[in-house]
Amino acid sequence: MKVILKQSVPSLGKAGSLVKVNDGYARNFLIPKGLAIEADEKNIKLFEHEKTNILKKAAKEHKVAQDLAEVLSNETITIARKVGDQDKLFGSVSAKDIEAALKEKGYDVSRKMIVHEHGEHIRALGEYKVIIKLGHDVEAQIKLNVVGES
């Protein structure tokens, strides 16, 4: 089945692309989620008219993501935790904690966007680099300092 993408889909293509996919994938996922429409003659003509608006919207969202990434790249977050012997944390620092710290600073970031190189949780004091995937192939890298609570 041929479909026209209304939004960029990482595994298929950018918004406005005409792609061929399996019927089930189109009917069960892409079309119900509003990511694509079926590519028949009527929709192709209608879509050519809307294509410029969709591309402008995608460019605007990409620009917003880039601006946010630029601001976030300069951020340093400090999270204090109780520590035991050998500077091991009681508990850990998770994506949920990082999300809460970012929300305190006024950034609307979901924990699903947060990726850090040490697996799911951070269990030791130190400085870490955390990557935030903002969508539209834009990522920001922030510094996270985990310090001992006094």
Rosetta blueprint (number, residue, H / E / L):
1 M L
2 K E
3 V E
4 I E
5 L E
6 K L
7 Q L
8 S L
9 V E
10 P L
11 S L
12 L L
13 G E
14 K L
15 A L
16 G L
17 S L
18 L E
19 V E
20 K E
21 V L
22 N L
23 D H
24 G H
25 Y H
26 A H
27 R H
28 N H
29 F H
30 L H
31 I L
32 P L
33 K L
34 G L
35 L L
36 A E
37 I E
38 E E
39 A L
40 D L
41 E H
42 K H
43 N H
44 I H
45 K H
46 L H
47 F H
48 E H
49 H H
50 E H
51 K H
52 T H
53 N H
54 I H
55 L H
56 K H
57 K H
58 A H
59 A H
60 K H
61 E H
62 H H
63 K H
64 V H
65 A H
66 Q H
67 D H
68 L H
69 A H
70 E H
71 V H
72 L H
73 S L
74 N L
75 E L
76 T E
77 I E
78 T E
79 I E
80 A E
81 R E
82 K L
83 V E
84 G L
85 D H
86 Q H
87 D H
88 K E
89 L E
90 F E
91 G E
92 S E
93 V E
94 S L
95 A H
96 K H
97 D H
98 I H
99 E H
100 A H
101 A H
102 L H
103 K H
104 E H
105 K L
106 G L
107 Y L
108 D L
109 V L
110 S L
111 R H
112 K H
113 M H
114 I E
115 V E
116 H E
117 E L
118 H L
119 G L
120 E L
121 H L
122 I E
123 R E
124 A E
125 L L
126 G E
127 E E
128 Y E
129 K E
130 V E
131 I E
132 I E
133 K E
134 L E
135 G E
136 H L
137 D L
138 V E
139 E E
140 A E
141 Q E
142 I E
143 K E
144 L E
145 N E
146 V E
147 V E
148 G E
149 E L
150 S L
